[in-house]
Amino acid sequence: MASPSYELQGAIVTRLKADDAVVALVGERVYDHVPRGSNGAVTADFPFVGIADSDELQDDVQCLAGVEIAFNLDVWSRKPGFVETRQIAHAIVSSLHNWDAPLPTNRLVTLQHRQTRVFRDPDGLTSHGVIELVAHVTE
């Protein structure tokens, strides 16, 4: 059986790359590994979405092995202000909140949006959004 977080990540990336509202804003620029040059600088076109960190907590229920996954997505924009970042974040949340994602070998019980934070990156040019999702998956 595959890792629940691995399957969830794959389902989320596939969903976002097929969602018309998200594609209208970022194209298919949803990355697990953001493209970078040999010097480490980001070479991806802005705006884009990056898979960020996740945490897993064991969450067994009545003879079922389960896991709670806190999953973060990063939104990056270079448009002035926060408008584009907020629009992208909203499209992502609209696509994923309460989505009944099909997983190959595990079962998604719930996927919910917990919070979105939007702030200016230290470079002073880039807007950064962090979308936190919480999933409960049984194996």
C-alpha positions in Angstrom: 0.0 0.0 0.0 1.3 3.4 -0.9 1.9 6.3 1.5 -1.3 8.3 2.1 0.5 11.6 1.8 2.2 10.5 -1.4 -1.2 9.6 -2.9 -2.9 12.7 -1.6 -0.1 14.9 -3.1 -0.5 13.2 -6.5 -4.3 13.7 -6.4 -3.9 17.4 -5.5 -1.4 18.2 -8.2 -3.5 16.4 -10.8 -6.7 18.2 -9.6 -5.0 21.7 -9.7 -3.5 21.2 -13.1 -7.0 20.3 -14.5 -9.0 22.9 -12.6 -10.1 25.7 -15.1 -9.9 28.5 -12.5 -6.5 27.5 -11.3 -5.2 27.0 -14.8 -6.5 30.4 -15.8 -4.2 31.9 -13.2 -1.1 29.8 -13.1 -1.3 27.5 -16.2 0.1 24.1 -15.3 2.8 25.6 -13.1 2.1 23.5 -10.0 5.5 22.1 -8.9 6.7 19.5 -6.4 10.2 20.7 -7.1 10.3 24.3 -8.3 12.7 24.8 -11.2 15.9 26.4 -10.2 19.2 27.3 -11.9 22.6 26.0 -11.0 23.0 28.9 -8.6 19.8 28.0 -6.7 17.7 30.9 -8.0 14.1 30.1 -9.1 13.8 29.9 -12.9 10.1 29.2 -12.9 7.8 31.8 -14.5 5.6 33.6 -12.0 3.0 33.1 -10.7 3.2 29.4 -9.6 2.2 27.0 -6.9 4.7 24.8 -5.0 4.1 21.8 -2.9 5.4 22.7 0.5 5.7 20.8 3.8 3.4 18.3 5.3 3.0 16.7 8.7 1.4 13.3 9.5 -0.1 12.2 12.7 -1.3 8.7 13.4 -5.1 8.8 13.7 -6.4 5.3 14.0 -10.2 4.7 14.5 -12.1 1.5 15.3 -9.8 -1.0 13.8 -8.8 1.2 10.9 -5.3 2.5 10.4 -5.6 6.2 9.7 -3.5 9.3 9.4 -4.2 13.1 9.7 -2.1 15.0 7.2 -1.6 18.8 7.4 -0.5 19.7 3.9 0.7 23.1 2.8 0.8 24.7 -0.7 2.8 27.8 -1.5 1.6 30.5 -3.9 4.2 32.8 -5.4 3.5 36.0 -7.4 5.5 39.0 -8.6 2.5 41.2 -9.4 2.3 44.3 -7.2 0.2 44.0 -4.1 -1.5 40.8 -2.9 -4.4 40.6 -5.4 -3.0 37.9 -7.7 -1.8 35.8 -4.7 -5.2 36.0 -3.1 -7.0 35.1 -6.3 -4.8 32.1 -6.8 -5.2 31.0 -3.2 -9.0 31.4 -3.5 -9.1 29.3 -6.7 -7.1 26.5 -5.0 -9.2 26.5 -1.8 -12.4 26.4 -4.0 -11.0 23.4 -5.9 -9.8 21.4 -2.9 -12.0 22.2 0.2 -14.3 19.3 0.9 -13.2 17.5 -2.3 -13.7 13.8 -2.2 -10.4 12.9 -3.9 -10.1 9.4 -5.3 -6.9 7.8 -4.0 -5.4 4.6 -5.6 -5.1 2.5 -2.5 -6.1 4.6 0.5 -9.4 6.3 1.3 -9.7 10.1 1.8 -12.3 10.7 4.6 -12.1 14.5 4.6 -10.0 17.3 3.0 -10.6 20.7 4.5 -9.0 24.1 4.2 -7.7 25.2 7.6 -6.2 28.6 6.8 -4.5 30.8 4.2 -1.8 33.3 5.0 -0.6 35.9 2.5 2.5 38.1 3.1 5.4 39.9 1.4 8.5 37.8 0.8 11.7 39.3 2.3 12.9 40.2 -1.3 10.2 43.0 -1.2 9.0 42.0 -4.7 7.3 38.6 -4.2 3.9 37.9 -2.7 3.7 34.6 -0.9 0.6 32.7 0.1 0.5 29.6 2.3 -2.6 27.4 2.1 -3.0 24.8 4.8 -5.2 21.8 4.2 -6.0 19.0 6.7 -6.9 15.6 5.4 -8.0 12.4 7.2 -7.1 9.3 5.4 -7.6 5.6 6.2 -5.3 2.9 4.9 
